[in-house]
Amino acid sequence: METTLVIIKPSSVQRGLIGLITNRFEQKGLIITGMKMMQLTEPLLKEHYAHLVDRPFFPILLRSMMATPVIVLAIKGVDAVAVVRGMTGVTKARNAAPGTIRGDFGMSGQENIVHASDSPENAVVELARFFKPEEIFEYMPLVTPALYEPDELKL
């Protein structure tokens, strides 16, 4: 199993979508192993979006991501990064397929509901950026064996 990072963005917090979004991940069978509300800061965002700092839209991104607190999630499951990315949909929310989180709840490229790690390697880095080790919990919900074949779990 792998763990990935999801950030429920300020626009989603303002719209009251936190429960709807977390429910989607839980209904899929993913395990929320860490969750907290936090206020993002400019230094943290410059680190997180280092690849975008020199882009002309970066000040807009900063304002957007600091508008309210966010919810950060550590989500675990078999192929969690790919599964979560598939569930979130494409970045420009108005182009995201119906049934995806962005496709169902968003219309914007910037206010696009969530951030999700784009690779297992980046997930490791991003999780360490937003969570202390003691804030991510290892547990197995009782329903897990009903979600996977025994070989997929590798327990």
MOTASUL-V841477 format. One record per backbone hydrogen bond with DSSP energy under -0.5 kcal/mol. CO is the residue of the C=O (numbers start at 1). NH is the residue of the N-H. If there is no record, write none. Layout:
[[CO;NH] [CO;NH]]
This chain:
[[2;77] [4;75] [5;117] [6;8] [6;73] [7;9] [7;115] [8;71] [9;12] [9;13] [10;14] [11;15] [12;17] [13;16] [17;21] [18;22] [19;23] [20;24] [21;25] [22;26] [23;27] [24;28] [25;29] [25;30] [26;29] [30;32] [31;33] [31;76] [33;137] [34;74] [36;72] [38;40] [38;70] [41;45] [42;46] [43;47] [44;48] [45;49] [47;50] [49;52] [49;53] [50;53] [52;55] [55;58] [57;60] [57;61] [58;62] [59;63] [60;64] [61;65] [62;66] [64;67] [70;38] [70;72] [71;8] [72;36] [73;6] [73;75] [74;33] [74;34] [75;4] [76;31] [77;2] [77;80] [79;83] [80;84] [81;85] [82;86] [83;87] [84;88] [85;89] [87;101] [88;102] [91;93] [92;95] [93;96] [97;100] [100;104] [101;105] [102;106] [108;93] [110;112] [111;108] [112;114] [113;9] [115;7] [119;123] [120;124] [121;125] [122;126] [123;127] [124;128] [125;129] [126;130] [127;131] [132;135] [133;136] [135;137] [137;139] [139;141] [141;144] [143;146] [144;147] [144;148] [149;152] [149;153] [150;154]]
